[in-house]
Amino acid sequence: MKFSSLFQLIIAISIFSCNGQQVSNNIETISPEAFAKKINETPKAQILDVRTPEEFASEHIDNSTNVNWLGNDFVTGAEKLDKSKPVFVYCKSGGRSAKASAKLKELGFKTIIQLDGGMMKWNATGLSKTSDKIIGICPQEYAELLNTDKKVLIDFNAKWCAPCKKMALFLDQMQKDLADQIVIIRLDADENKTMIKELKINELPTLLIYQNKEVKWRHTGFISEEDLKKQLQ
């Protein structure tokens, strides 16, 4: 193969992401600060929340329209928006909004702006409305969970989180098998928003290992059972 042909092949391959999708020029993923700024600069901005109705009711960005990506009528709902104008898309942490954005592109939307990290990063950045309401356990109750001589593994997860579901299979078993050595506590992020904000957690799953009430290890994203057990040794 000639060098020029090889070079062209490399370039062709490089424009594809690891999941085989072509990198899109009309889907832009930006930080929460930039997302908020662009919304404020856009008259009558189209803001699309692709989470479930329950998540939307709990909290959402002002003036958002809710069209559930996991529902059966996403396309019908999305088609009601103006394809010629920018659409701002977000979910909880970015997974669903990425899939929804790809679908919007397929439907013919010209400019799609995705919130990097979703509502979790939006909240962690301090852009959400402030509230003194305690949701889930409070910091004092959380501190009581660490009141033990054993190591404590806290797992922040969510029902909609794919990596969380995969890890749940072995975490449930570890809770039983290692009960005499380690305290494993699994907390739903949607039901414990106060501690999510307190600990500045902006991605799921997030795992924390405590020893003598101090954080000794913190991990975000999927981790295998084998690798997790190594950290607990």
C-alpha positions as CSV (number, residue, x, y, z in Angstrom):
1,M,0.0,0.0,0.0
2,K,1.4,3.4,-0.9
3,F,2.1,5.9,1.9
4,S,-0.6,8.3,0.6
5,S,-3.3,5.6,0.6
6,L,-2.2,4.5,4.1
7,F,-2.4,8.0,5.3
8,Q,-5.9,8.5,3.9
9,L,-7.0,5.3,5.6
10,I,-5.6,6.4,8.9
11,I,-7.4,9.7,8.6
12,A,-10.6,8.0,7.7
13,I,-10.4,5.7,10.7
14,S,-9.5,8.6,13.1
15,I,-12.8,10.5,12.4
16,F,-14.7,7.6,14.0
17,S,-15.1,7.3,17.7
18,C,-14.5,4.1,19.6
19,N,-18.1,3.0,19.2
20,G,-18.0,3.3,15.5
21,Q,-20.0,6.5,15.2
22,Q,-18.6,9.4,13.1
23,V,-17.6,12.4,15.0
24,S,-20.3,15.1,14.5
25,N,-19.7,18.7,13.6
26,N,-23.2,19.8,14.7
27,I,-23.2,18.1,18.1
28,E,-21.2,20.2,20.6
29,T,-20.6,19.1,24.1
30,I,-19.8,21.9,26.5
31,S,-19.2,22.6,30.2
32,P,-22.1,23.6,32.5
33,E,-20.8,27.2,32.6
34,A,-20.7,27.5,28.8
35,F,-24.0,25.7,28.5
36,A,-25.7,28.3,30.9
37,K,-24.0,31.2,29.1
38,K,-25.2,30.0,25.6
39,I,-28.8,29.5,26.9
40,N,-28.8,33.1,28.3
41,E,-27.5,34.4,25.0
42,T,-30.1,32.5,22.9
43,P,-33.5,34.1,22.6
44,K,-36.3,31.6,23.5
45,A,-33.7,28.8,23.8
46,Q,-35.0,25.3,23.1
47,I,-33.9,23.3,26.2
48,L,-34.5,19.5,26.1
49,D,-34.5,17.4,29.2
50,V,-34.3,13.8,28.1
51,R,-34.7,12.2,31.6
52,T,-37.7,10.5,33.0
53,P,-40.8,12.5,34.1
54,E,-40.0,11.7,37.7
55,E,-36.4,13.0,37.4
56,F,-37.7,16.1,35.6
57,A,-40.3,16.8,38.4
58,S,-37.6,16.5,41.0
59,E,-35.4,19.2,39.4
60,H,-34.7,20.7,36.0
61,I,-33.2,23.6,34.2
62,D,-35.6,26.5,33.9
63,N,-37.8,26.6,30.8
64,S,-36.9,23.0,29.8
65,T,-39.1,20.7,27.8
66,N,-39.2,17.1,29.0
67,V,-39.1,14.3,26.4
68,N,-38.1,11.0,27.9
69,W,-35.3,9.3,25.9
70,L,-36.3,6.0,27.4
71,G,-40.0,6.5,26.6
72,N,-41.8,5.4,23.4
73,D,-42.6,8.8,22.1
74,F,-39.2,10.5,22.0
75,V,-39.2,11.1,18.2
76,T,-42.8,12.5,18.3
77,G,-41.9,14.9,21.1
78,A,-38.6,16.0,19.5
79,E,-40.3,16.7,16.2
80,K,-42.3,19.5,17.9
81,L,-39.1,21.5,18.2
82,D,-37.7,23.8,15.6
83,K,-34.9,21.9,13.8
84,S,-33.4,25.1,12.3
85,K,-32.7,26.6,15.7
86,P,-30.2,25.4,18.4
87,V,-31.4,22.7,20.9
88,F,-29.8,22.4,24.3
89,V,-29.8,18.8,25.5
90,Y,-29.2,17.3,28.9
91,C,-29.8,14.3,31.1
92,K,-28.5,13.2,34.5
93,S,-24.8,12.5,33.7
94,G,-24.5,12.6,29.9
95,G,-25.2,9.1,28.7
96,R,-28.8,9.5,27.6
97,S,-28.2,13.0,26.2
98,A,-25.4,11.6,24.0
99,K,-27.8,9.1,22.5
100,A,-30.6,11.6,22.2
101,S,-28.3,14.1,20.5
102,A,-27.3,11.5,17.9
103,K,-30.9,10.8,17.3
104,L,-31.7,14.5,16.9
105,K,-28.9,14.8,14.3
106,E,-30.5,11.9,12.5
107,L,-33.9,13.7,12.6
108,G,-32.3,16.7,10.9
109,F,-31.5,19.1,13.8
110,K,-28.8,21.6,12.6
111,T,-27.3,22.6,15.9
112,I,-27.3,20.4,19.0
113,I,-25.6,21.5,22.2
114,Q,-25.1,18.9,24.9
115,L,-24.4,19.5,28.6
116,D,-21.2,17.8,29.6
117,G,-21.9,15.7,32.7
118,G,-25.6,16.5,32.8
119,M,-27.4,17.7,35.9
120,M,-24.8,16.1,38.1
121,K,-22.0,18.5,36.9
122,W,-24.6,21.3,36.6
123,N,-25.3,21.0,40.3
124,A,-21.7,20.4,41.3
125,T,-20.8,23.6,39.5
126,G,-23.3,25.5,41.6
127,L,-25.7,26.4,38.9
128,S,-28.7,24.8,40.4
129,K,-31.1,26.7,42.6
130,T,-30.0,26.8,46.2
131,S,-32.1,25.0,48.7
132,D,-31.8,24.2,52.4
133,K,-34.1,21.2,52.1
134,I,-32.4,17.9,53.1
135,I,-32.9,15.2,50.5
136,G,-31.9,11.7,51.8
137,I,-29.5,11.3,54.6
138,C,-27.9,14.4,56.1
139,P,-24.1,14.9,56.8
140,Q,-24.5,13.9,60.4
141,E,-26.2,10.7,59.5
142,Y,-23.6,10.0,56.8
143,A,-20.9,10.5,59.4
144,E,-22.6,7.9,61.6
145,L,-22.2,5.4,58.8
146,L,-18.4,5.7,59.2
147,N,-18.4,5.1,62.9
148,T,-16.8,1.7,62.8
149,D,-13.4,0.1,63.1
150,K,-13.9,-1.7,59.8
151,K,-13.2,-0.2,56.4
152,V,-16.3,1.3,54.8
153,L,-17.2,1.2,51.1
154,I,-19.8,3.7,50.1
155,D,-21.3,3.2,46.6
156,F,-23.3,6.0,45.1
157,N,-25.4,4.7,42.3
158,A,-28.6,5.1,40.4
159,K,-31.3,2.9,38.8
160,W,-30.8,4.4,35.3
161,C,-26.9,4.1,35.5
162,A,-25.8,1.1,33.3
163,P,-22.3,0.7,35.0
164,C,-24.1,0.8,38.4
165,K,-26.4,-2.1,37.3
166,K,-23.4,-4.2,36.3
167,M,-21.6,-3.6,39.5
168,A,-24.7,-4.2,41.6
169,L,-24.5,-7.9,40.9
170,F,-21.1,-8.4,42.6
171,L,-21.6,-5.6,45.2
172,D,-24.6,-7.4,46.6
173,Q,-22.7,-10.6,46.9
174,M,-19.7,-8.8,48.5
175,Q,-22.0,-7.3,51.1
176,K,-22.7,-10.8,52.3
177,D,-19.3,-12.4,51.8
178,L,-17.2,-9.6,53.4
179,A,-19.6,-8.5,56.1
180,D,-17.2,-9.5,58.9
181,Q,-14.4,-7.4,57.3
182,I,-15.9,-4.5,55.5
183,V,-19.1,-2.3,55.7
184,I,-20.6,-1.9,52.3
185,I,-23.3,0.8,52.0
186,R,-25.1,1.5,48.7
187,L,-26.8,4.8,48.3
188,D,-29.1,5.9,45.5
189,A,-27.9,9.3,44.2
190,D,-31.4,10.5,43.3
191,E,-32.6,9.8,46.8
192,N,-29.6,11.3,48.5
193,K,-29.0,14.6,46.8
194,T,-27.8,16.4,49.9
195,M,-24.8,14.2,50.2
196,I,-24.2,14.2,46.4
197,K,-23.8,17.9,46.7
198,E,-21.9,17.8,49.9
199,L,-19.3,15.4,48.5
200,K,-19.2,17.2,45.1
201,I,-20.1,14.0,43.2
202,N,-20.7,14.7,39.5
203,E,-20.5,11.3,37.9
204,L,-21.9,7.8,38.7
205,P,-21.1,5.3,40.0
206,T,-18.8,6.9,42.6
207,L,-17.1,4.7,45.2
208,L,-15.4,5.9,48.3
209,I,-13.4,3.8,50.8
210,Y,-13.1,5.1,54.3
211,Q,-10.8,4.0,57.0
212,N,-10.9,5.6,60.5
213,K,-13.5,8.0,59.0
214,E,-11.1,9.3,56.4
215,V,-11.3,8.9,52.6
216,K,-8.5,6.5,51.5
217,W,-9.7,5.9,47.9
218,R,-12.2,7.4,45.5
219,H,-13.2,6.1,42.1
220,T,-15.6,7.2,39.5
221,G,-17.0,4.8,36.8
222,F,-17.1,1.1,36.4
223,I,-14.6,-1.1,38.2
224,S,-14.3,-4.9,38.1
225,E,-14.9,-7.0,41.2
226,E,-11.3,-8.1,41.1
227,D,-9.9,-4.6,41.0
228,L,-12.3,-3.4,43.7
229,K,-11.3,-6.2,46.1
230,K,-7.7,-5.2,45.6
231,Q,-8.5,-1.7,46.9
232,L,-10.3,-3.2,49.9
233,Q,-7.3,-5.3,51.0
